[in-house]
Amino acid sequence: MKARYFSLLMLVLTGSIQSISAQMLYGQVTDTKNQPVAGAVVYWVGTSIGARADVNGEFGIPLPPDTLNKPRQLGANFQESRDTFLIDDFSSYWTVQISATLTLAEVTVRDEATGAYISILQPVKVEIINRAELRKAPCCDLAGCFETQSTVQPTTTNVLTNARELRILGLSGVYNQVLVDGLPAIQGLTYTYGTGTIPGSMLENIWVVKGANSVLQGYEGMVGQITIFPREGGTAEPLTADVLVNSFGEKHLNAAIATDKKRWTNYLALHTSLPGGKWDRDDDGFLDLPLIKRYVVHDKWRFRKENENGFSTMLGARFVNEDRVGGQKQFDPETSQGKTDAYGQTVHFYQPEVYTKTGFRFDANRKITLLASLVVQDQESWFGLTHYNATQRHAYGNLQYELFWGNKKAHELKTGVSFRHFILNEQIGFSAADTLQRSFAGTYRREENIPGLFAENTFHFQDERWVWIVGLRADRHNAFGWYATPRTMLRFNPSPDWDLRASAGTGWRTVNLFPENIALLAGNRDIVFAEPLRPEKAWNAGINATRRFSIRKARLTVTADFYHTSFQNQVFPDYDSDPTQAIIANFMGKSASNGLQIECSAAWNRRVELRTAYNFLDVYRNQNGSKFTLPFNPHHKILTVATYRTASDRWQFDANVHWYGKQRLPDTRNNPDDLRRPDYSQPFAIVSSQVRRAFKWIELFAGCENLFGFRQSRPLLGWEHPFGRGFDPSFAWGPTRGREFYVGFNFKLNKKDKTE
């Protein structure tokens, strides 16, 4: 034990003498039988920075001073073994496996970061969800990928079609930006069901940022940003296949082929979801879950790596075809559509999209990059007696120049231009059988052309102890004129194990009323436009502190953050003034969100992981001199996640517990007696568990979500009269599916297996 502490002390002193970065790379050296190699020496190739593994084979080595130029080679020596490894993620815990035969083909490097962790490299707090975390839950779609973390809250907006959004800081998902490989993909019409079209099996990483962030991707992202990175041919296994079947009879199937041919890589993935049976455990005549049939094809090509000099490009294409059917059990889309013999909701859409990230690196310090995408969606849907057809075209382009400058090229400037072209055509009509005399039928068209300029500089001071980002963009909307978006982020490392961060900035966005408020179409209220709608605007500020430390073999991370969001203009339907109407207007009074999160995670030797998080949310607006808490946001929420792996990695056991405090519900005091609900929901907990068994090429898994079967009974308001004025299927505050068992397998053919 004394030798171990002496080694750690020497590491600290060495880091001070070398005047290097305060950041560290942590890991373990093992042999081919996964036994720790005590005394192994690790070092950064081409530098004098090194460290020696302790009695457990674990090491901590200071990062090289030029961490921006990733990846870097890490060398490992022990007796006669000398091997090098490519490290492309400095925030992960790496297991370096060396071989006494010195054959590189027998050397493997495994990224053993805990499934969800906070990056130590980013100036803003970036929570990274990797594939290790995605294996802890079914992750049939993007919303399911956040079941084991607390920052993003998947929320159902229409229980009949299972439309879901991803909330951050208790605010609607429209206020955070969702990017795919750095490009905006879920916006407008694609927002309503976009989270369901991206299966977790196709993803490599998910990055989550709260609060103000970079201006490079646009003026939105008012309260956060979610960036998903689909898998690539250079890192994915040559062949993978996944199958999941749940106790409702739903089937999810995925297959992918990855190729790596010198400078070209390709990842081709297929996904399908097939519907289950017709379930009605409430005896209200309505299906507990919709019937969803989905087909997705995704293809991603890459030519050369971005960090190589010269030309490089990434090209992606995706196609989605989906059908959703929900409503009463006897509803038949072929014979009941637009009639009053049975109530139903149907959605059919297809969505092709293409995108690229193409660049030219002149040298290590200069680069130019073009990001461009085109997303198309055509949709036909019925919500009871309301017919909704829509088409959308969204083109995006971003040309940016990147320059490292200053002493030792420590600072980074990114500047460029962007352009967004957006067309949304919507047609709303009512069946001849409709008797509610609603007034909002008609054609709605919105076209946007938004050129923009942006510049963002990242300053690095005192060997990375201070990192400061300052960004500003100016965009001109064809209807609303110029808008400026300033943002700044700061990180300070008082010691190697402390990160202090702060951020502040503004954001704005235009409103896509019907896709973003699907309850307006799903319910039977009349819609009244009180005035023309203007862009929503808000500013956000936040602070974060993260502390890393070790207790014997346990690695612990404690983080706490607080964010405040204040709106200058906000658009949300007013459901309270009149129970028969939804009034749409600009709200320029005080509307704000305060969010506090405290999280502690611990890991022991890659075998045990524990994480507990507490969230406090206060989301409100001031109206008529009183503070009004917005509905469907629990003030208090607690999440606990636990993982255990056997020493051989053949078995893995996962469990998570979500506890939600009571939530303010929409005001129904003006409704008739049979349509009134309590002012608050009841607190509830959801417990889920999963077990995995790994073999050479296949992993079998089985689990249960909502183990104790809690569910909200009869979440449909006015279910007795679905064609009446008071019907509302957006009143869900808790789970409606109940207990769900599932089984499945993951098949993968590794590169080594393929060559053998």
N, C-alpha and C positions, 0 to 999 in steps of 0.2 A: 504493500500500500504506500509506504514512504517513497519507494522508487517511482511509483505512478505520479504522486504529487510533485516529485522532483522533476520528472519529465515535463509535466505541465508548466512548472515554473520556468524551465529552460525554454519552452516554446514561447512563453510571454516575453522573456528577456530577449530571445532571438528576434522576435517580431519588433521589439523596440529598437534594437540595434540596427536592423535592416531598414527602419523607417518606412515600413510597408503599410498596406491597408489594415484597418482594424478588423476586417472581416476574416472569417475562417471557413475552411472546408473540413467537414467532419466525415469520418468513415471508419471502415474496418478492413483489415487484410486477412484473407482466409486462404486455406489450401484447397485442393480439388475435392476434399471431403467436407468442406465447409467448416473446418476447424480453424480457430484463430491462430494467426502467426505472430507470436510475441517477438518484439525486437526488429521487425521488418522496417526498413527505411523507405519513406516516401519523399518525393521531391518534385518540384516543378522543372521540367526539362528546359535547359537554357538559362536557369537562374541558380542562385545559391540558397534558395529557400527550401528547407527540408524539415522533416520531423521523423520521430521514431515511434512505432506502435508500442502500446503498453502491453501488459501481461494478457489482456483480453483481445489483443490485435487491433485495438481502436486507436485512432490518431486524430489530431486536429492540426491542420497546417494552414498558416496564413495564406490568403489569396495573393496572387502576383499583382503588382501595381497596375498592370494594364488589363484589368478584368473585362473591359469593354470589348476586347478583341477575343471573343470566344469562337470556337472551343480551344482549350489548352491541353497540353500533354502532361500527364502525371506519371512519373516513373516510380517503380516499386522494386526494391532490392532485398533479397534474403538469401544468404549463403551464395549459391551459384546461380540463383534465379534472378534475371533482370528483365523486366517487362515494362511496357508503357501503355497507357490507356488514354483515350480521348474523353475529356470532361467537358460537357456542354451545358451543365446546369450546376452553378456554384451553390445553390441554396438547398440542394438535396443531401441526404446522408447516403454515401456510396459504399458498397461492398466491392472490394477489389480482390478478385480470385486469381492467385498466381499458381503456376505449375512448375515443378522441379525439372521437367523435361525441356523447358525453355521454348516450347512450341506454341506460337501465337494462336494456332487453331484451337488449342486447349485452354486458352485464357478467356475468361468472361468477365464483364463488368456489369453489375446489377445496380440499378437505381433503387435504393432502399429508403427513400424518404417516406415519412408517414404519409398516409393517403391524402390528408389535407394539411397544408402548412402555409406559413407566411414567408414570402420571399425576403431574404436579407439584403438583396441587391437593389430593390426598387425604391425610389424616393417616396412613392406613395405606398400605402398598405395594400399589398396584392396578396390575396388568398388564392393559392394554387391547389386545384383538385386534380390529382393525377389518376392514372389507371388503377393504381393500388386502391384508391378510394372508390372508384367506380365499380370495383368488384364486390363491394360490401352491400350493395342493394341491387335490385333488378335493373334499374336504369333503362327501362324500355324507351323512354324519351328524355328530352332535355330537362323537363320539370322533375323527373324522377332522379336526376343526377344530384339534386340538392337535398335529398332526404336525410343525409348524415352531416349536414353543416347548418349553421344558424344565421348566416348573413342574408341569404336569399330565401324568401318564403313563397313557394308555389301556392297559388290561390285560385280556386275555381270561380269563374265568372258566370257560367251557365251550366248548371248541373245536368241538363238534358242532353247536351252535346259534349260535355266535359271540356269546354273551353277553359284554358288556364293561362294565367299570367305569372310573371316572376317579379315579386315585390322586393324592394330594398328600402330600408328605413320606414317601413309601413306605408309607403306610397305606391300608387298604381305603377304597374310595370312599364307604362308609357314613359315614365320619367327616368328610367335607366336605359342605356344604349346596349343593344345586343349586337356583337360583331362576330363574323365568321372569318377567320384568318385576317382580321383587321379591317374587314369591309362590312358596311351595314347591310343586313339581309332581312331582318325581321322588322318591318315597318308598314304602317297603313294596313292594307288588306291582309298581308301576311302575318300581322301581329296576332290576330284572333286565334289561329290554330298553329302558328309557327313553331311553338315549343314542342308540339307533338310530332313534328316531321323529322326531328333530329334524334336518332337513337344513340344511346350512350356507347354502344359497341364501336361506333365509328370515330370516337373522340380520343385524342391523345391527352390533352390537358384542357382545363377550364380555368380562366383567370377572372377573379372577382375583385372589383375595386369599389369602395364606398366613397361618396363625396365627389368633389371636383377632381378631374383628371385631365389628361392631355387634350389639347385643342386640335391635334392633328387629324382626328377622325371626324370632327364636326362640332357643331354648336349644341348638340343635344347631350345626353348623359347628365342630366341635371342633378341626380342624386347618386349616380353610380354607373358602372360599366361592367358588362359580362362579355368576355371574349372567349370564344371556343375555337380550339385548334383541331380540325379533323386529322386523322392519321395519315401517314405518308409512306410511300413505297420504300424509302430508305431506312425507316425505323420499324415498321410493322412486320409481323411474321408473314412468310410467303403465302400461307393459306390459313384462314380462320373461318369458323362457323359457330353460330350460337343459336340455341333453341330454348324458348321459355314457354311453358304452358301453366296457366293459373287455374284456380278452383272454379272460376266463372266460365271456363272454356275458351278464354282468349288465347291466341297463339301469336308469338313474336319470333320471327326467323330472320337471321342475318348471315351473310356470307361475304367474304372479301378475299381478293387476290392482290398481293403486293409483289412488285418486281423492282429490282435494283440492277440496272445495266450501265455500268460505268458512270457516265454523267447524267443519264436519264433514270428517273424513278417514276413509278405509277402505282396508284392505289385505287382499285375498282371495288366498290361495295354495293351490295344489294340488301334491301330491307323490306319486309312485309309484315303487316299486322292483320290478323283475321279475327272476325268477331266471335264472341262467345254466345252463350244462351240468353234467353229472355228471363230476367230475374226481377221479381217484385216482392220483396220481403215486407214492405210497408202495407201491402194490401190497399194501396191507393190507386191501383190500375195503371201506374206509370212504371217504366223500366228503371231499375236502380242504376244501370250504366248503359251508355249508348252502344250501338252496334257499329264498330269502326272497321273499315277495310282500307288498307293503305299500302301503296307500292312506292318505293324510293330507289332511285339509281343515283350513285354518286361516283364521279371519276375525278381524280386529282393527279396531274402530271407536274414534275419538277425537272428542270434542266439546270444542272450545276447548283452549288450552294451559294447563298447570298453573301457569305463572307469571302468568297473567292473574287479575285480581280477579274474584270471583264464582265461579259453578259451573263445574266441568269434570269430564269423566269419560272413562275408557277402558274399553271392553268387549271381551272376547276370547272366542272359542270355538274348540275344536279337536276333531277326531274322528279316531281311528286305528283301522284294521282291518289286522291282520297275521297272516301264517302263516309258520312256519319249519319246515323238514324237514331233518333230518340223520341220518346213520347209514350203514349198509351200502348199497352201490350197488343191490342188488336189493330193498331195502326199499320197500314200497308201502303208504302210509298207509291205503288202502282195504281191503287184504287181510291185511297183516302186523301190524297194530296189536294188541299184547298177546299175540303169538305168538312162538314160538322159531324160525320158519323164517328170519327175518332181523331184525337188531337195528336199531331206529330211535328217534329222538327227534322229537316233533312238538309244536309250540306254536301255539295259535290264541288270539288275544285281540282284544277291541275296547275302546276307551278314549275315552269322551266326557268333555269337561271345559269348564267355563266359569269366567271370572274377571273381576274388575273392579278398577279403581283410581279411586275417585270422591272428589272433594274440593271444598271451598269455601274460597276465599281471601278473608278479610275485608279485608286491606290488605297492604302489602308485608311486614309483620312477623308476621302471624297467619294460620294456616291449619289446617283440620281435614281429615283424609283417612281414607277407609275402603278397606281392601284385603280382598277376599274371593274365595274360589275353591271350586270343587267338582270333584273328580276321581273318576271311576268307572272301574273296570276289572273285566272278567269274563274269565277265562282257563281254557282246558281244554288239558291237555298230557299227553303220555306220555314217560317216560324209560325206554326198554326195557320192562320188565314192571311199572313203577311208574306208576300213574295219579294225576295231580295236578290237581285242580280248585280254583279259588280265585276269590273275589269280594272287591272292596275298595271302600269308600266313604270318601273323605277330604274333609272340609269344614274350611275355615280362614277365620278372620275376624280383622282387626286394625284397631282404631280408634285413631288417634293425633292428638294436638294438637301443633302446631309453633309456636314463639314465638321471635322474635329479641328480645333484651333487652340491657340494659347500656349502657355508654357507646358511642354511635354504633351501637347495635344490633349489636354485634360478636359476641355470644354467641348460641348457638342451643340451645333446649331442645326435646326431643321426648319426649312421654310419652303413655301410653295403656293400653289393655287388649287382650288377644287371647284367642282361644278356638280350640281344635282338637278336632274330633270325628273319630275314626278307627275303622273296623270292618274287620277282616280275617277272613274265613271260609275255611278250607282243609280239603279232604277228600283223604286219601291212602289209596290201596288198591293191592293187588297182583293181577296176573292169576293165573288158576288155574294157568297154566303155570309160575309162579315156584316154585323149589325151595329158595330161600336161607333161608327161615324168618325173615324180618326182622320186627321187633316194633313198628314205629312206625306201622302203619296206624291210621287213625282220623280223627276230626274235631277240628280245632283252631280255636278262636275267640278273638279278642282284640278288646276294645272299650276305647277310650280317650276320656276327656273331660278336657281339660286347659285350665282357665282360667288366665290369667296377667296380671300387671301389670308394666309396664316404664317406665323413665325413663332418658334419655340426654342429657347436656349436652356441647356442643362449645364450648370456650373458645378465643378468639382474642386473643393478646397481641402487643404490639410490632409492629403492622402486619403481622400474619400470620407473623412469624418463629417464634412458638410457637403450636402448635395442640394442644390437649389434649382428648381425649374420655374421659368417664367414664360408664359405663353399668351398670345393675343391673336385673335382672328376677327375679321370683318366680313360679313356676308350681306349680300343684297337680295332681298326677296322681291320678286316681280310685283307683288301686290302690297307689301308692307314696308318696303324700303330697306335701309341699312340697319344692321344690328351688330354691335361689338360684343365680343365674348372674351373677357380677360380671365386668366386662371394662374394660380401659383401654388407650388408644392415645395415643401422643405423637409429634409431629413438630417438629423444630427445624431452621431454615434458618440456619446460621452465615454463609452468603453466598448470593448469587443462584443459584449453580450447585451448591450442596450441599444435600442432604436427608438428615437423620438421623432414623430412626424407631425406635420400640420399642413392643411390645405385650405384653399378658399377660391371661390370663383363663381361665375354666373353661367346661366344656360337659358336657352329658349327653344321652343318647338311650336309647330303648327298642329292643329287638331284635326284628326280623322275621326269624326264623331261616331259613326255607326260601327266601324270595325273595332274601335277602342272601347266602346260602351255597348257591348253586345246585348246587355239587358234591355236596352231601348227597343230592340227588335223582338227579343224573346218574350217580353211581357206584353200586356195589352193596354198600356197607358197611351194617351195621345201625347204627341211631342209638340211643344210650343217653343218657337225660337223668339226670344224676347228682343234680341239685337244681333247684329253681325258679330261673328266671333273673331277675336284678335289672338295673336300668338300668346301662348303661356310663357311666363318668365319667372325665374327664381334665382336666388343665390344660396350657396351652401358653404359652410365652414366646418372644419372638423380637426380633431387632434387625436393622436394615437401614441401609445407607449407599449413597447414590446421588450420583454426580458427573457433571456435564455440562460439556463444554468443546469448543472448536473448534481444529482445526489446518488453517489455510488454509480451503479450501472444505468440509472434512469436519466434520460434527457428530458428536460421540462421547458415549456414555453408558456409564459403568461402574457396576455395582451389585453389592453383596455382601450376603448375609443369612445368618443362622443361626437355626434354630428348634429348640426342644426340646419334646417332648410326653411327658407322663408320665401313665399310667392308674392310677386308683384301683380300678377294676373293669373287666374286659374279658371279652367272651365270644367265644371262637373254638373251633371243633371241634378236639379232640385226635385226630389221625390216627396218632400215633406209639406210643401205649401198647399198642394191639392192632391188627394189620393187618386184622382183620375188622370193626372197629367204629370209629365216630366218637363220642367221648364229649363231651357238652355240659355245661359247668359254668362257674360264675363263676371268674375268675382274678383274685385280689387281690394277687398278688405283684408284683414290679417288672416292668413292661412299658413300654418307652420307645422313642422315635424321636428321632434327631439328624439334622438336615438342613442341609447347607451348600451354597449356590449362589453362583457367581461368574459374572457375565455382562458382556460387552462388546459394544456395538453401534455401528456407524458408518454414516453416510449422506453421500453426495456429490450435491448438486444434484438430488435426486429421481431420479437415474439409477442410482446404485449403492447397495446396502444390504448390509452384512455384520453377522452376529451370531454370537457364539460363547459357549457356556455350559458350565460344568462343574458337575456335581452330585455330592456325596458323601452317602451315606445309611448310617446305622447304625441298623437297626430290630431290636430284640431283646427278649427277656424272660429273666429269671433263673428257672431251674427246677432244683430239687434241688441248689442251690448252684452251678450253672454257668450261664454266659451262653450263650443259645441264639439264634443269628441266625435271624430269620424268613425263610421261603423266598420266592423270586421277587422279590428286591430286589437289584439290582446295587449294590455299594458305590460304584462309579465309573461315571459316564456323561458323555459329551461330545456336544454338539450344535453343528453349524455350519450356518448358513443364509446363502445368497447370492442376491442379485437384481440383475439388470441390465436397464435400460430404455433404448431408443434415444431420441435427442433428440426425435423426433416422437411418442413414446409409442405407436408402432404395434407395436413388438416388445417382448416381455418374456421374460426367461430366468430361471428359478428352479432352485435346487438345494439340497438339504439332506443332511447326513450325520449319522446317529446311530451312536454307538459305545457299546456296553454291555459293562461288565466282567462277570466271572463272577458267577453267582448261586448262593446256597445253595438246594438242592433238598430236597423233603420226604424224611424219613428212611425208607428202604425196607430197612434191614438185617434187619428181622424178617420180611420177605416171603420167599416161596419164591424159589429161584434165578432162575427165569424172569421174576420180577416185580421184580427189583432194578434200581436205576438208580444212576449215579454220584452222589456227594455234591454236586458242583458242575457247573454248566453251563459251556460254553466261551464265551469272549468272542466277540462278533460285531459286524459293522457293517452298516448298511443305508444305501444311497445312492439317492436319488430325484431326479428332474429333471422339468422341465416347460417348454414353450415356448408363448407366446401371440402371436397376430397379431390386432390390432384393426382393424376397419373402422368405418364410420359407425354402423351399428346392430348389428353382430354381432362377437363375438370368437371365433376358433377356437383351440382348445388341444389339445395332445397331450403325453403324458408317460409316465413309467415309474416305478413304485414298486418299491423293492428291485431296483435295476438289475443287481446281480451275482447275484441269485437265491438268496441265502442263506435256508435254511429249516430248521427242526427236523424231522428225519426221524422218522416214526412217533411222534407225540406221545401216542398213546393207550396207556396202561398196560394190559396184558392184552388187547390187541386180538384175540388168537387165540381168546379165550373170553369174548365180550361178556356172556354171561349168568352168568359165574362170579363168585366173590367178589372177585377182585382187579382187576376192570375199573374204570378211572378215566380219564375224558376231560378232567380238569382239570389235567393235568400239563404244559401248554404253558409253556415259558419263553422262546420265541423265535417269530419269524414262522413260520406254517405254510402260508401261501398261495404263497410264493415270488415270482418276478418277475411283475409285473402291468403290462401296457401299457393305456393308455386314450386315447380321443379324445372330443371333444365340442365344444359351442359354447354361448356365452351370448348371448342376444338381448336387447336393451333398446331401448325407444322413449323417448327423453328428452322432457321437457316442452316444450322448445323445438321439437323435431322434430314433436311432436303439434300445436302451434299453427300451424306452417308448413303 
